[in-house]
């Protein structure tokens, strides 16, 4: 009797979910499993207006060894996803805003929202203390594929370099939908 192999599936990688900040509907937000930060373009910060920002000494090493400095860090930004609200910190960068997917949410978001990824069901569940919300992460597969084929950025963030003496955090190369200036 010959053993058959289970079917092979593609990895989840990145996907989008709807969110809002204050009264501003952000639309689709990219959730990237490989990101060590939450990222917001400076233009989005200016649209949102009254957010608490703090200076940072963080630097980004880009492809070809060039260095980029964040504008600042927006702290305790209340991100609303469906009926749930979460405080998030965002690294703010001067870069071209992707109007279809203006924010990137990374591992800090996933830890705060207690993300559970149901691989077989292609679903993502977010939880706060009492409630949870589940999304089908492949509802927007065409949008994600369009995003991947229309990216213009040539500089891709390779690592986040912290303060002297701190460990360097590796950042996934999937930043390519934002042009860093």
C-alpha positions as CSV (number, residue, x, y, z in Angstrom):
1,X,0.0,0.0,0.0
2,X,1.5,3.4,-1.0
3,X,1.2,6.3,1.3
4,X,-0.2,9.5,-0.2
5,X,1.0,13.0,0.8
6,X,-1.3,15.6,2.2
7,X,-2.1,18.6,-0.2
8,X,0.5,21.4,-0.3
9,X,-0.8,24.9,0.6
10,X,0.7,28.4,0.2
11,X,1.8,30.3,3.4
12,X,-0.4,33.0,4.8
13,X,2.3,35.7,4.7
14,X,0.6,39.1,4.8
15,X,-3.1,40.0,4.7
16,X,-5.4,42.9,5.3
17,X,-8.1,43.8,7.8
18,X,-10.3,46.9,8.1
19,X,-9.5,49.5,10.8
20,X,-10.1,53.0,11.9
21,X,-8.2,55.5,14.1
22,X,-10.5,58.0,15.9
23,X,-13.1,59.2,13.4
24,X,-10.8,58.4,10.4
25,X,-11.6,55.3,8.5
26,X,-8.1,54.0,7.5
27,X,-9.6,51.2,5.3
28,X,-7.5,48.1,4.8
29,X,-4.5,47.7,7.0
30,X,-1.7,45.3,6.2
31,X,-1.0,42.7,8.9
32,X,2.5,41.3,8.3
33,X,3.6,38.3,10.4
34,X,7.3,39.2,9.9
35,X,7.2,42.8,11.0
36,X,8.8,43.7,14.4
37,X,7.1,47.2,14.3
38,X,3.9,48.9,13.4
39,X,4.5,51.5,10.6
40,X,2.7,54.7,9.7
41,X,3.5,57.2,7.0
42,X,4.0,60.8,8.1
43,X,1.2,61.9,5.7
44,X,-1.2,59.6,7.7
45,X,0.0,61.1,11.0
46,X,-0.7,64.6,9.6
47,X,-4.2,63.5,8.5
48,X,-5.1,62.1,11.9
49,X,-3.9,65.3,13.6
50,X,-3.8,65.3,17.4
51,X,-1.7,62.2,18.3
52,X,0.9,62.0,21.0
53,X,4.4,61.7,19.4
54,X,7.7,61.0,21.0
55,X,11.2,61.4,19.6
56,X,13.2,58.2,18.9
57,X,16.8,57.3,18.3
58,X,15.9,54.3,16.3
59,X,17.4,53.9,12.8
60,X,16.5,51.7,9.8
61,X,19.1,50.1,7.6
62,X,17.8,49.9,4.0
63,X,18.8,47.8,1.2
64,X,22.3,48.7,-0.1
65,X,23.3,49.8,3.4
66,X,21.7,53.2,3.4
67,X,20.3,54.5,6.7
68,X,16.9,56.0,7.3
69,X,15.7,57.8,10.4
70,X,12.1,57.7,11.5
71,X,10.2,61.0,12.0
72,X,9.1,60.0,15.5
73,X,7.0,57.4,17.3
74,X,3.2,57.9,17.7
75,X,2.3,56.4,21.1
76,X,-1.0,55.0,22.4
77,X,-2.8,55.4,19.1
78,X,-6.3,53.9,19.6
79,X,-6.9,51.5,16.7
80,X,-10.4,50.3,16.2
81,X,-11.0,47.0,14.4
82,X,-14.6,46.1,14.1
83,X,-16.0,46.5,17.6
84,X,-12.6,46.2,19.4
85,X,-10.2,49.0,20.4
86,X,-6.5,48.6,21.1
87,X,-3.7,51.1,22.0
88,X,-0.8,50.8,19.5
89,X,2.6,52.5,19.1
90,X,3.6,53.3,15.5
91,X,7.0,54.2,14.0
92,X,6.3,57.2,11.8
93,X,8.3,57.4,8.6
94,X,8.5,60.0,5.8
95,X,7.5,57.9,2.9
96,X,5.0,57.7,0.1
97,X,1.6,56.5,1.4
98,X,0.0,53.6,-0.2
99,X,-3.6,54.9,-0.3
100,X,-5.2,51.4,-0.5
101,X,-3.2,50.0,2.4
102,X,-1.8,52.9,4.4
103,X,-0.6,51.2,7.6
104,X,1.5,48.1,8.5
105,X,0.7,46.3,11.7
106,X,3.4,43.9,12.9
107,X,4.1,41.7,15.9
108,X,3.4,44.3,18.5
109,X,-0.2,44.5,17.1
110,X,-0.5,40.7,17.1
111,X,0.7,40.4,20.7
112,X,-1.6,43.1,21.9
113,X,-4.7,41.8,20.1
114,X,-3.9,38.2,21.0
115,X,-4.1,37.2,17.4
116,X,-5.0,33.6,16.7
117,X,-4.5,32.4,13.1
118,X,-6.7,29.5,12.0
119,X,-4.6,28.2,9.1
120,X,-7.0,25.6,7.9
121,X,-10.0,28.0,8.0
122,X,-7.9,30.9,6.5
123,X,-9.2,33.0,9.4
124,X,-7.8,35.5,11.9
125,X,-9.2,36.1,15.3
126,X,-8.5,39.2,17.5
127,X,-9.4,39.3,21.1
128,X,-9.6,41.8,23.9
129,X,-10.6,41.0,27.5
130,X,-14.3,40.1,26.8
131,X,-14.9,40.0,23.1
132,X,-13.4,38.6,19.9
133,X,-13.7,39.3,16.1
134,X,-12.9,36.8,13.3
135,X,-11.9,37.7,9.7
136,X,-11.5,35.6,6.7
137,X,-8.0,36.7,5.7
138,X,-8.4,35.6,2.1
139,X,-11.5,37.8,1.4
140,X,-9.1,40.3,-0.1
141,X,-6.7,38.0,-2.0
142,X,-7.1,40.0,-5.2
143,X,-6.3,43.3,-3.4
144,X,-3.2,41.8,-1.8
145,X,-2.0,40.4,-5.2
146,X,-2.6,43.8,-6.8
147,X,-0.6,45.4,-4.1
148,X,2.3,43.0,-4.5
149,X,2.4,43.6,-8.3
150,X,2.1,47.4,-8.1
151,X,4.7,48.1,-5.5
152,X,7.1,50.9,-6.5
153,X,9.6,51.0,-3.7
154,X,13.2,50.1,-4.4
155,X,14.6,50.6,-0.9
156,X,13.4,47.8,1.4
157,X,13.9,47.9,5.1
158,X,16.3,45.2,6.2
159,X,16.7,45.8,9.9
160,X,15.8,48.2,12.7
161,X,18.9,49.3,14.6
162,X,18.1,50.2,18.1
163,X,20.1,52.3,20.6
164,X,23.8,51.5,21.2
165,X,24.1,48.2,23.2
166,X,20.6,47.0,22.2
167,X,20.0,44.0,20.0
168,X,19.2,44.7,16.3
169,X,15.7,43.6,15.3
170,X,15.3,42.0,11.9
171,X,12.4,43.3,9.8
172,X,10.8,41.4,7.0
173,X,11.5,42.7,3.5
174,X,7.7,43.0,2.8
175,X,7.9,46.8,3.3
176,X,8.1,47.1,-0.5
177,X,4.8,48.9,-0.9
178,X,6.1,52.1,0.7
179,X,8.7,54.3,-0.9
180,X,11.1,55.6,1.6
181,X,12.4,59.1,0.7
